Amino acid sequence: MLRYTGAGCGGSMPGIPARDLTDQEVEWLGGEKSLLDTGLYAKSAQDDKPRKNKAVETIVENDEAE
């Protein structure tokens, strides 16, 4: 997985998504090295987990309290 940073290449490139990429997408788009070389992406830590939406967690906690 690569994290989108938005740096380099003016912030975007045609045909390259402006978002985090899965491992499958990285391979499909030419591999990790070529994407890292654009400056648009950075390696994510191996133990990265999907980001949680705190607003949704708060709603669920409030619903459970009732």
PDB file of N, H, CA, C and O in Angstrom:
ATOM      1  N   MET A   1       0.838  -1.174   0.000  1.00  0.00           N
ATOM      2  CA  MET A   1       0.000   0.000   0.000  1.00  0.00           C
ATOM      3  C   MET A   1       0.883   1.236   0.000  1.00  0.00           C
ATOM      4  O   MET A   1       1.881   1.311   0.716  1.00  0.00           O
ATOM      5  N   LEU A   2       0.495   2.200  -0.816  1.00  0.00           N
ATOM      6  H   LEU A   2      -0.316   2.140  -1.398  1.00  0.00           H
ATOM      7  CA  LEU A   2       1.187   3.482  -0.832  1.00  0.00           C
ATOM      8  C   LEU A   2       0.211   4.570  -0.410  1.00  0.00           C
ATOM      9  O   LEU A   2      -0.957   4.554  -0.797  1.00  0.00           O
ATOM     10  N   ARG A   3       0.697   5.506   0.379  1.00  0.00           N
ATOM     11  H   ARG A   3       1.646   5.519   0.693  1.00  0.00           H
ATOM     12  CA  ARG A   3      -0.108   6.639   0.833  1.00  0.00           C
ATOM     13  C   ARG A   3       0.102   7.808  -0.120  1.00  0.00           C
ATOM     14  O   ARG A   3       1.235   8.119  -0.489  1.00  0.00           O
ATOM     15  N   TYR A   4      -0.986   8.454  -0.516  1.00  0.00           N
ATOM     16  H   TYR A   4      -1.906   8.202  -0.216  1.00  0.00           H
ATOM     17  CA  TYR A   4      -0.933   9.628  -1.376  1.00  0.00           C
ATOM     18  C   TYR A   4      -0.475  10.827  -0.558  1.00  0.00           C
ATOM     19  O   TYR A   4      -1.033  11.109   0.503  1.00  0.00           O
ATOM     20  N   THR A   5       0.546  11.535  -1.050  1.00  0.00           N
ATOM     21  H   THR A   5       0.999  11.306  -1.911  1.00  0.00           H
ATOM     22  CA  THR A   5       1.035  12.725  -0.357  1.00  0.00           C
ATOM     23  C   THR A   5       0.647  14.002  -1.088  1.00  0.00           C
ATOM     24  O   THR A   5       0.530  15.064  -0.476  1.00  0.00           O
ATOM     25  N   GLY A   6       0.447  13.899  -2.397  1.00  0.00           N
ATOM     26  H   GLY A   6       0.541  13.037  -2.895  1.00  0.00           H
ATOM     27  CA  GLY A   6       0.093  15.069  -3.193  1.00  0.00           C
ATOM     28  C   GLY A   6       1.277  15.942  -3.561  1.00  0.00           C
ATOM     29  O   GLY A   6       1.111  16.960  -4.234  1.00  0.00           O
ATOM     30  N   ALA A   7       2.473  15.558  -3.129  1.00  0.00           N
ATOM     31  H   ALA A   7       2.609  14.732  -2.583  1.00  0.00           H
ATOM     32  CA  ALA A   7       3.673  16.328  -3.458  1.00  0.00           C
ATOM     33  C   ALA A   7       4.199  15.877  -4.823  1.00  0.00           C
ATOM     34  O   ALA A   7       3.834  14.807  -5.310  1.00  0.00           O
ATOM     35  N   GLY A   8       5.022  16.664  -5.411  1.00  0.00           N
ATOM     36  H   GLY A   8       5.318  17.533  -5.015  1.00  0.00           H
ATOM     37  CA  GLY A   8       5.668  16.291  -6.668  1.00  0.00           C
ATOM     38  C   GLY A   8       4.727  16.331  -7.861  1.00  0.00           C
ATOM     39  O   GLY A   8       3.511  16.243  -7.696  1.00  0.00           O
ATOM     40  N   CYS A   9       5.270  16.461  -9.038  1.00  0.00           N
ATOM     41  H   CYS A   9       6.259  16.532  -9.172  1.00  0.00           H
ATOM     42  CA  CYS A   9       4.535  16.447 -10.314  1.00  0.00           C
ATOM     43  C   CYS A   9       3.357  17.407 -10.329  1.00  0.00           C
ATOM     44  O   CYS A   9       2.366  17.144 -11.010  1.00  0.00           O
ATOM     45  N   GLY A  10       3.435  18.489  -9.612  1.00  0.00           N
ATOM     46  H   GLY A  10       4.240  18.702  -9.058  1.00  0.00           H
ATOM     47  CA  GLY A  10       2.339  19.442  -9.578  1.00  0.00           C
ATOM     48  C   GLY A  10       1.110  18.938  -8.848  1.00  0.00           C
ATOM     49  O   GLY A  10       0.040  19.536  -8.960  1.00  0.00           O
ATOM     50  N   GLY A  11       1.240  17.851  -8.102  1.00  0.00           N
ATOM     51  H   GLY A  11       2.110  17.365  -8.011  1.00  0.00           H
ATOM     52  CA  GLY A  11       0.131  17.326  -7.313  1.00  0.00           C
ATOM     53  C   GLY A  11      -0.689  16.263  -7.996  1.00  0.00           C
ATOM     54  O   GLY A  11      -1.503  15.605  -7.347  1.00  0.00           O
ATOM     55  N   SER A  12      -0.497  16.070  -9.299  1.00  0.00           N
ATOM     56  H   SER A  12       0.165  16.604  -9.825  1.00  0.00           H
ATOM     57  CA  SER A  12      -1.249  15.024  -9.989  1.00  0.00           C
ATOM     58  C   SER A  12      -0.580  14.664 -11.307  1.00  0.00           C
ATOM     59  O   SER A  12       0.265  15.393 -11.827  1.00  0.00           O
ATOM     60  N   MET A  13      -0.989  13.508 -11.826  1.00  0.00           N
ATOM     61  H   MET A  13      -1.675  12.916 -11.404  1.00  0.00           H
ATOM     62  CA  MET A  13      -0.522  13.036 -13.130  1.00  0.00           C
ATOM     63  C   MET A  13      -1.692  12.369 -13.820  1.00  0.00           C
ATOM     64  O   MET A  13      -2.469  11.677 -13.162  1.00  0.00           O
ATOM     65  N   PRO A  14      -1.849  12.553 -15.130  1.00  0.00           N
ATOM     66  CA  PRO A  14      -2.933  11.890 -15.844  1.00  0.00           C
ATOM     67  C   PRO A  14      -2.843  10.364 -15.697  1.00  0.00           C
ATOM     68  O   PRO A  14      -1.779   9.773 -15.880  1.00  0.00           O
ATOM     69  N   GLY A  15      -3.956   9.755 -15.369  1.00  0.00           N
ATOM     70  H   GLY A  15      -4.820  10.235 -15.220  1.00  0.00           H
ATOM     71  CA  GLY A  15      -4.006   8.299 -15.257  1.00  0.00           C
ATOM     72  C   GLY A  15      -3.527   7.739 -13.934  1.00  0.00           C
ATOM     73  O   GLY A  15      -3.553   6.524 -13.734  1.00  0.00           O
ATOM     74  N   ILE A  16      -3.091   8.596 -13.028  1.00  0.00           N
ATOM     75  H   ILE A  16      -3.070   9.583 -13.191  1.00  0.00           H
ATOM     76  CA  ILE A  16      -2.614   8.151 -11.720  1.00  0.00           C
ATOM     77  C   ILE A  16      -3.588   8.684 -10.664  1.00  0.00           C
ATOM     78  O   ILE A  16      -3.774   9.897 -10.558  1.00  0.00           O
ATOM     79  N   PRO A  17      -4.210   7.795  -9.882  1.00  0.00           N
ATOM     80  CA  PRO A  17      -5.197   8.243  -8.888  1.00  0.00           C
ATOM     81  C   PRO A  17      -4.585   9.146  -7.812  1.00  0.00           C
ATOM     82  O   PRO A  17      -3.458   8.924  -7.369  1.00  0.00           O
ATOM     83  N   ALA A  18      -5.331  10.148  -7.409  1.00  0.00           N
ATOM     84  H   ALA A  18      -6.246  10.328  -7.769  1.00  0.00           H
ATOM     85  CA  ALA A  18      -4.911  11.070  -6.352  1.00  0.00           C
ATOM     86  C   ALA A  18      -5.503  10.584  -5.032  1.00  0.00           C
ATOM     87  O   ALA A  18      -6.321  11.266  -4.414  1.00  0.00           O
ATOM     88  N   ARG A  19      -5.073   9.390  -4.612  1.00  0.00           N
ATOM     89  H   ARG A  19      -4.409   8.837  -5.114  1.00  0.00           H
ATOM     90  CA  ARG A  19      -5.553   8.765  -3.378  1.00  0.00           C
ATOM     91  C   ARG A  19      -4.591   7.656  -2.988  1.00  0.00           C
ATOM     92  O   ARG A  19      -3.689   7.314  -3.753  1.00  0.00           O
ATOM     93  N   ASP A  20      -4.779   7.097  -1.808  1.00  0.00           N
ATOM     94  H   ASP A  20      -5.511   7.375  -1.186  1.00  0.00           H
ATOM     95  CA  ASP A  20      -3.971   5.958  -1.386  1.00  0.00           C
ATOM     96  C   ASP A  20      -4.222   4.795  -2.339  1.00  0.00           C
ATOM     97  O   ASP A  20      -5.318   4.647  -2.880  1.00  0.00           O
ATOM     98  N   LEU A  21      -3.196   3.974  -2.538  1.00  0.00           N
ATOM     99  H   LEU A  21      -2.306   4.094  -2.099  1.00  0.00           H
ATOM    100  CA  LEU A  21      -3.298   2.839  -3.457  1.00  0.00           C
ATOM    101  C   LEU A  21      -3.124   1.519  -2.724  1.00  0.00           C
ATOM    102  O   LEU A  21      -2.325   1.410  -1.795  1.00  0.00           O
ATOM    103  N   THR A  22      -3.879   0.524  -3.152  1.00  0.00           N
ATOM    104  H   THR A  22      -4.528   0.613  -3.907  1.00  0.00           H
ATOM    105  CA  THR A  22      -3.703  -0.832  -2.631  1.00  0.00           C
ATOM    106  C   THR A  22      -2.475  -1.450  -3.294  1.00  0.00           C
ATOM    107  O   THR A  22      -1.955  -0.917  -4.274  1.00  0.00           O
ATOM    108  N   ASP A  23      -2.017  -2.576  -2.752  1.00  0.00           N
ATOM    109  H   ASP A  23      -2.439  -3.009  -1.956  1.00  0.00           H
ATOM    110  CA  ASP A  23      -0.870  -3.276  -3.343  1.00  0.00           C
ATOM    111  C   ASP A  23      -1.167  -3.697  -4.782  1.00  0.00           C
ATOM    112  O   ASP A  23      -0.290  -3.622  -5.642  1.00  0.00           O
ATOM    113  N   GLN A  24      -2.380  -4.132  -5.045  1.00  0.00           N
ATOM    114  H   GLN A  24      -3.093  -4.193  -4.346  1.00  0.00           H
ATOM    115  CA  GLN A  24      -2.757  -4.543  -6.403  1.00  0.00           C
ATOM    116  C   GLN A  24      -2.703  -3.366  -7.366  1.00  0.00           C
ATOM    117  O   GLN A  24      -2.231  -3.512  -8.494  1.00  0.00           O
ATOM    118  N   GLU A  25      -3.179  -2.204  -6.936  1.00  0.00           N
ATOM    119  H   GLU A  25      -3.562  -2.085  -6.019  1.00  0.00           H
ATOM    120  CA  GLU A  25      -3.144  -1.015  -7.780  1.00  0.00           C
ATOM    121  C   GLU A  25      -1.709  -0.575  -8.046  1.00  0.00           C
ATOM    122  O   GLU A  25      -1.386  -0.144  -9.152  1.00  0.00           O
ATOM    123  N   VAL A  26      -0.857  -0.683  -7.045  1.00  0.00           N
ATOM    124  H   VAL A  26      -1.120  -1.033  -6.146  1.00  0.00           H
ATOM    125  CA  VAL A  26       0.552  -0.309  -7.203  1.00  0.00           C
ATOM    126  C   VAL A  26       1.179  -1.130  -8.321  1.00  0.00           C
ATOM    127  O   VAL A  26       1.856  -0.579  -9.189  1.00  0.00           O
ATOM    128  N   GLU A  27       0.965  -2.423  -8.308  1.00  0.00           N
ATOM    129  H   GLU A  27       0.415  -2.870  -7.603  1.00  0.00           H
ATOM    130  CA  GLU A  27       1.526  -3.292  -9.352  1.00  0.00           C
ATOM    131  C   GLU A  27       0.927  -2.960 -10.717  1.00  0.00           C
ATOM    132  O   GLU A  27       1.647  -2.913 -11.714  1.00  0.00           O
ATOM    133  N   TRP A  28      -0.377  -2.730 -10.767  1.00  0.00           N
ATOM    134  H   TRP A  28      -0.961  -2.768  -9.957  1.00  0.00           H
ATOM    135  CA  TRP A  28      -1.067  -2.441 -12.017  1.00  0.00           C
ATOM    136  C   TRP A  28      -0.588  -1.122 -12.629  1.00  0.00           C
ATOM    137  O   TRP A  28      -0.564  -0.970 -13.851  1.00  0.00           O
ATOM    138  N   LEU A  29      -0.210  -0.177 -11.776  1.00  0.00           N
ATOM    139  H   LEU A  29      -0.229  -0.301 -10.784  1.00  0.00           H
ATOM    140  CA  LEU A  29       0.214   1.144 -12.246  1.00  0.00           C
ATOM    141  C   LEU A  29       1.721   1.255 -12.494  1.00  0.00           C
ATOM    142  O   LEU A  29       2.227   2.356 -12.709  1.00  0.00           O
ATOM    143  N   GLY A  30       2.433   0.147 -12.469  1.00  0.00           N
ATOM    144  H   GLY A  30       2.022  -0.748 -12.294  1.00  0.00           H
ATOM    145  CA  GLY A  30       3.842   0.178 -12.851  1.00  0.00           C
ATOM    146  C   GLY A  30       4.834  -0.139 -11.762  1.00  0.00           C
ATOM    147  O   GLY A  30       6.040  -0.138 -12.009  1.00  0.00           O
ATOM    148  N   GLY A  31       4.362  -0.408 -10.568  1.00  0.00           N
ATOM    149  H   GLY A  31       3.382  -0.409 -10.367  1.00  0.00           H
ATOM    150  CA  GLY A  31       5.254  -0.806  -9.493  1.00  0.00           C
ATOM    151  C   GLY A  31       5.575   0.312  -8.522  1.00  0.00           C
ATOM    152  O   GLY A  31       5.427   1.498  -8.814  1.00  0.00           O
ATOM    153  N   GLU A  32       6.021  -0.120  -7.356  1.00  0.00           N
ATOM    154  H   GLU A  32       6.142  -1.084  -7.119  1.00  0.00           H
ATOM    155  CA  GLU A  32       6.283   0.801  -6.247  1.00  0.00           C
ATOM    156  C   GLU A  32       7.342   1.843  -6.587  1.00  0.00           C
ATOM    157  O   GLU A  32       7.149   3.030  -6.322  1.00  0.00           O
ATOM    158  N   LYS A  33       8.456   1.413  -7.170  1.00  0.00           N
ATOM    159  H   LYS A  33       8.612   0.449  -7.385  1.00  0.00           H
ATOM    160  CA  LYS A  33       9.555   2.339  -7.435  1.00  0.00           C
ATOM    161  C   LYS A  33       9.126   3.471  -8.357  1.00  0.00           C
ATOM    162  O   LYS A  33       9.426   4.633  -8.086  1.00  0.00           O
ATOM    163  N   SER A  34       8.434   3.151  -9.433  1.00  0.00           N
ATOM    164  H   SER A  34       8.191   2.207  -9.653  1.00  0.00           H
ATOM    165  CA  SER A  34       8.040   4.204 -10.374  1.00  0.00           C
ATOM    166  C   SER A  34       7.045   5.178  -9.733  1.00  0.00           C
ATOM    167  O   SER A  34       7.097   6.376 -10.010  1.00  0.00           O
ATOM    168  N   LEU A  35       6.149   4.686  -8.887  1.00  0.00           N
ATOM    169  H   LEU A  35       6.107   3.713  -8.661  1.00  0.00           H
ATOM    170  CA  LEU A  35       5.190   5.571  -8.227  1.00  0.00           C
ATOM    171  C   LEU A  35       5.868   6.428  -7.155  1.00  0.00           C
ATOM    172  O   LEU A  35       5.536   7.604  -7.004  1.00  0.00           O
ATOM    173  N   LEU A  36       6.810   5.850  -6.415  1.00  0.00           N
ATOM    174  H   LEU A  36       7.080   4.894  -6.538  1.00  0.00           H
ATOM    175  CA  LEU A  36       7.543   6.625  -5.413  1.00  0.00           C
ATOM    176  C   LEU A  36       8.378   7.715  -6.081  1.00  0.00           C
ATOM    177  O   LEU A  36       8.528   8.809  -5.537  1.00  0.00           O
ATOM    178  N   ASP A  37       8.923   7.412  -7.266  1.00  0.00           N
ATOM    179  H   ASP A  37       8.802   6.523  -7.708  1.00  0.00           H
ATOM    180  CA  ASP A  37       9.744   8.384  -7.996  1.00  0.00           C
ATOM    181  C   ASP A  37       8.949   9.613  -8.434  1.00  0.00           C
ATOM    182  O   ASP A  37       9.539  10.669  -8.665  1.00  0.00           O
ATOM    183  N   THR A  38       7.624   9.500  -8.553  1.00  0.00           N
ATOM    184  H   THR A  38       7.145   8.643  -8.366  1.00  0.00           H
ATOM    185  CA  THR A  38       6.814  10.659  -8.943  1.00  0.00           C
ATOM    186  C   THR A  38       6.741  11.683  -7.821  1.00  0.00           C
ATOM    187  O   THR A  38       6.491  12.862  -8.074  1.00  0.00           O
ATOM    188  N   GLY A  39       6.958  11.246  -6.576  1.00  0.00           N
ATOM    189  H   GLY A  39       7.161  10.289  -6.370  1.00  0.00           H
ATOM    190  CA  GLY A  39       6.837  12.134  -5.428  1.00  0.00           C
ATOM    191  C   GLY A  39       5.410  12.259  -4.929  1.00  0.00           C
ATOM    192  O   GLY A  39       5.167  12.917  -3.917  1.00  0.00           O
ATOM    193  N   LEU A  40       4.456  11.637  -5.625  1.00  0.00           N
ATOM    194  H   LEU A  40       4.654  11.103  -6.447  1.00  0.00           H
ATOM    195  CA  LEU A  40       3.050  11.710  -5.233  1.00  0.00           C
ATOM    196  C   LEU A  40       2.709  10.745  -4.103  1.00  0.00           C
ATOM    197  O   LEU A  40       1.685  10.909  -3.440  1.00  0.00           O
ATOM    198  N   TYR A  41       3.549   9.750  -3.877  1.00  0.00           N
ATOM    199  H   TYR A  41       4.381   9.617  -4.415  1.00  0.00           H
ATOM    200  CA  TYR A  41       3.260   8.693  -2.912  1.00  0.00           C
ATOM    201  C   TYR A  41       4.424   8.464  -1.964  1.00  0.00           C
ATOM    202  O   TYR A  41       5.573   8.782  -2.269  1.00  0.00           O
ATOM    203  N   ALA A  42       4.098   7.905  -0.809  1.00  0.00           N
ATOM    204  H   ALA A  42       3.165   7.646  -0.561  1.00  0.00           H
ATOM    205  CA  ALA A  42       5.098   7.507   0.175  1.00  0.00           C
ATOM    206  C   ALA A  42       4.739   6.108   0.655  1.00  0.00           C
ATOM    207  O   ALA A  42       3.575   5.707   0.637  1.00  0.00           O
ATOM    208  N   LYS A  43       5.760   5.373   1.086  1.00  0.00           N
ATOM    209  H   LYS A  43       6.706   5.698   1.101  1.00  0.00           H
ATOM    210  CA  LYS A  43       5.513   4.044   1.639  1.00  0.00           C
ATOM    211  C   LYS A  43       4.721   4.186   2.934  1.00  0.00           C
ATOM    212  O   LYS A  43       4.929   5.121   3.708  1.00  0.00           O
ATOM    213  N   SER A  44       3.823   3.255   3.149  1.00  0.00           N
ATOM    214  H   SER A  44       3.654   2.496   2.520  1.00  0.00           H
ATOM    215  CA  SER A  44       3.109   3.237   4.424  1.00  0.00           C
ATOM    216  C   SER A  44       3.756   2.175   5.297  1.00  0.00           C
ATOM    217  O   SER A  44       4.344   1.217   4.795  1.00  0.00           O
ATOM    218  N   ALA A  45       3.642   2.353   6.612  1.00  0.00           N
ATOM    219  H   ALA A  45       3.164   3.131   7.020  1.00  0.00           H
ATOM    220  CA  ALA A  45       4.203   1.369   7.536  1.00  0.00           C
ATOM    221  C   ALA A  45       3.503   0.029   7.328  1.00  0.00           C
ATOM    222  O   ALA A  45       2.324  -0.009   6.975  1.00  0.00           O
ATOM    223  N   GLN A  46       4.212  -1.050   7.541  1.00  0.00           N
ATOM    224  H   GLN A  46       5.170  -1.019   7.828  1.00  0.00           H
ATOM    225  CA  GLN A  46       3.641  -2.384   7.320  1.00  0.00           C
ATOM    226  C   GLN A  46       2.441  -2.647   8.210  1.00  0.00           C
ATOM    227  O   GLN A  46       1.539  -3.391   7.826  1.00  0.00           O
ATOM    228  N   ASP A  47       2.417  -2.051   9.387  1.00  0.00           N
ATOM    229  H   ASP A  47       3.151  -1.447   9.698  1.00  0.00           H
ATOM    230  CA  ASP A  47       1.322  -2.317  10.300  1.00  0.00           C
ATOM    231  C   ASP A  47       0.219  -1.263  10.204  1.00  0.00           C
ATOM    232  O   ASP A  47      -0.643  -1.185  11.079  1.00  0.00           O
ATOM    233  N   ASP A  48       0.244  -0.446   9.134  1.00  0.00           N
ATOM    234  H   ASP A  48       0.944  -0.509   8.423  1.00  0.00           H
ATOM    235  CA  ASP A  48      -0.828   0.534   8.962  1.00  0.00           C
ATOM    236  C   ASP A  48      -2.166  -0.163   8.863  1.00  0.00           C
ATOM    237  O   ASP A  48      -2.301  -1.198   8.211  1.00  0.00           O
ATOM    238  N   LYS A  49      -3.132   0.408   9.508  1.00  0.00           N
ATOM    239  H   LYS A  49      -3.022   1.249  10.039  1.00  0.00           H
ATOM    240  CA  LYS A  49      -4.489  -0.099   9.439  1.00  0.00           C
ATOM    241  C   LYS A  49      -5.337   0.983   8.790  1.00  0.00           C
ATOM    242  O   LYS A  49      -4.972   2.157   8.830  1.00  0.00           O
ATOM    243  N   PRO A  50      -6.452   0.612   8.199  1.00  0.00           N
ATOM    244  CA  PRO A  50      -7.314   1.647   7.618  1.00  0.00           C
ATOM    245  C   PRO A  50      -7.664   2.688   8.670  1.00  0.00           C
ATOM    246  O   PRO A  50      -7.858   2.366   9.842  1.00  0.00           O
ATOM    247  N   ARG A  51      -7.742   3.930   8.236  1.00  0.00           N
ATOM    248  H   ARG A  51      -7.585   4.191   7.284  1.00  0.00           H
ATOM    249  CA  ARG A  51      -8.059   5.007   9.153  1.00  0.00           C
ATOM    250  C   ARG A  51      -9.501   4.893   9.615  1.00  0.00           C
ATOM    251  O   ARG A  51     -10.393   4.569   8.832  1.00  0.00           O
ATOM    252  N   LYS A  52      -9.717   5.160  10.891  1.00  0.00           N
ATOM    253  H   LYS A  52      -8.992   5.423  11.527  1.00  0.00           H
ATOM    254  CA  LYS A  52     -11.062   5.105  11.439  1.00  0.00           C
ATOM    255  C   LYS A  52     -11.717   6.465  11.291  1.00  0.00           C
ATOM    256  O   LYS A  52     -11.063   7.505  11.381  1.00  0.00           O
ATOM    257  N   ASN A  53     -13.021   6.435  11.063  1.00  0.00           N
ATOM    258  H   ASN A  53     -13.551   5.591  10.991  1.00  0.00           H
ATOM    259  CA  ASN A  53     -13.796   7.652  10.990  1.00  0.00           C
ATOM    260  C   ASN A  53     -14.347   7.937  12.378  1.00  0.00           C
ATOM    261  O   ASN A  53     -15.297   7.288  12.816  1.00  0.00           O
ATOM    262  N   LYS A  54     -13.760   8.900  13.070  1.00  0.00           N
ATOM    263  H   LYS A  54     -12.988   9.427  12.715  1.00  0.00           H
ATOM    264  CA  LYS A  54     -14.141   9.178  14.452  1.00  0.00           C
ATOM    265  C   LYS A  54     -15.586   9.640  14.568  1.00  0.00           C
ATOM    266  O   LYS A  54     -16.237   9.361  15.574  1.00  0.00           O
ATOM    267  N   ALA A  55     -16.102  10.338  13.564  1.00  0.00           N
ATOM    268  H   ALA A  55     -15.573  10.564  12.746  1.00  0.00           H
ATOM    269  CA  ALA A  55     -17.490  10.790  13.612  1.00  0.00           C
ATOM    270  C   ALA A  55     -18.437   9.595  13.656  1.00  0.00           C
ATOM    271  O   ALA A  55     -19.418   9.608  14.400  1.00  0.00           O
ATOM    272  N   VAL A  56     -18.151   8.567  12.867  1.00  0.00           N
ATOM    273  H   VAL A  56     -17.355   8.557  12.263  1.00  0.00           H
ATOM    274  CA  VAL A  56     -18.992   7.373  12.860  1.00  0.00           C
ATOM    275  C   VAL A  56     -18.882   6.650  14.196  1.00  0.00           C
ATOM    276  O   VAL A  56     -19.890   6.167  14.711  1.00  0.00           O
ATOM    277  N   GLU A  57     -17.688   6.563  14.767  1.00  0.00           N
ATOM    278  H   GLU A  57     -16.869   6.955  14.348  1.00  0.00           H
ATOM    279  CA  GLU A  57     -17.515   5.904  16.062  1.00  0.00           C
ATOM    280  C   GLU A  57     -18.332   6.609  17.141  1.00  0.00           C
ATOM    281  O   GLU A  57     -18.934   5.953  17.992  1.00  0.00           O
ATOM    282  N   THR A  58     -18.355   7.933  17.110  1.00  0.00           N
ATOM    283  H   THR A  58     -17.867   8.466  16.419  1.00  0.00           H
ATOM    284  CA  THR A  58     -19.109   8.699  18.106  1.00  0.00           C
ATOM    285  C   THR A  58     -20.597   8.424  17.985  1.00  0.00           C
ATOM    286  O   THR A  58     -21.277   8.266  18.999  1.00  0.00           O
ATOM    287  N   ILE A  59     -21.113   8.363  16.774  1.00  0.00           N
ATOM    288  H   ILE A  59     -20.561   8.492  15.950  1.00  0.00           H
ATOM    289  CA  ILE A  59     -22.535   8.087  16.556  1.00  0.00           C
ATOM    290  C   ILE A  59     -22.880   6.703  17.083  1.00  0.00           C
ATOM    291  O   ILE A  59     -23.898   6.539  17.755  1.00  0.00           O
ATOM    292  N   VAL A  60     -22.055   5.708  16.794  1.00  0.00           N
ATOM    293  H   VAL A  60     -21.228   5.841  16.248  1.00  0.00           H
ATOM    294  CA  VAL A  60     -22.298   4.349  17.251  1.00  0.00           C
ATOM    295  C   VAL A  60     -22.269   4.297  18.771  1.00  0.00           C
ATOM    296  O   VAL A  60     -23.128   3.661  19.381  1.00  0.00           O
ATOM    297  N   GLU A  61     -21.302   4.953  19.387  1.00  0.00           N
ATOM    298  H   GLU A  61     -20.604   5.470  18.891  1.00  0.00           H
ATOM    299  CA  GLU A  61     -21.220   4.962  20.857  1.00  0.00           C
ATOM    300  C   GLU A  61     -22.460   5.609  21.457  1.00  0.00           C
ATOM    301  O   GLU A  61     -22.978   5.116  22.459  1.00  0.00           O
ATOM    302  N   ASN A  62     -22.948   6.694  20.875  1.00  0.00           N
ATOM    303  H   ASN A  62     -22.527   7.094  20.061  1.00  0.00           H
ATOM    304  CA  ASN A  62     -24.129   7.365  21.385  1.00  0.00           C
ATOM    305  C   ASN A  62     -25.375   6.496  21.230  1.00  0.00           C
ATOM    306  O   ASN A  62     -26.234   6.487  22.111  1.00  0.00           O
ATOM    307  N   ASP A  63     -25.479   5.773  20.132  1.00  0.00           N
ATOM    308  H   ASP A  63     -24.781   5.780  19.416  1.00  0.00           H
ATOM    309  CA  ASP A  63     -26.617   4.882  19.918  1.00  0.00           C
ATOM    310  C   ASP A  63     -26.623   3.740  20.929  1.00  0.00           C
ATOM    311  O   ASP A  63     -27.682   3.336  21.410  1.00  0.00           O
ATOM    312  N   GLU A  64     -25.442   3.222  21.249  1.00  0.00           N
ATOM    313  H   GLU A  64     -24.582   3.550  20.858  1.00  0.00           H
ATOM    314  CA  GLU A  64     -25.335   2.104  22.198  1.00  0.00           C
ATOM    315  C   GLU A  64     -25.658   2.564  23.615  1.00  0.00           C
ATOM    316  O   GLU A  64     -26.106   1.757  24.429  1.00  0.00           O
ATOM    317  N   ALA A  65     -25.445   3.827  23.927  1.00  0.00           N
ATOM    318  H   ALA A  65     -25.081   4.483  23.266  1.00  0.00           H
ATOM    319  CA  ALA A  65     -25.682   4.350  25.276  1.00  0.00           C
ATOM    320  C   ALA A  65     -27.171   4.498  25.578  1.00  0.00           C
ATOM    321  O   ALA A  65     -27.572   4.525  26.741  1.00  0.00           O
ATOM    322  N   GLU A  66     -27.982   4.592  24.539  1.00  0.00           N
ATOM    323  H   GLU A  66     -27.657   4.570  23.593  1.00  0.00           H
ATOM    324  CA  GLU A  66     -29.421   4.792  24.744  1.00  0.00           C
ATOM    325  C   GLU A  66     -30.134   3.532  25.134  1.00  0.00           C
ATOM    326  O   GLU A  66     -31.348   3.549  25.340  1.00  0.00           O
TER     327      GLU A  66
END
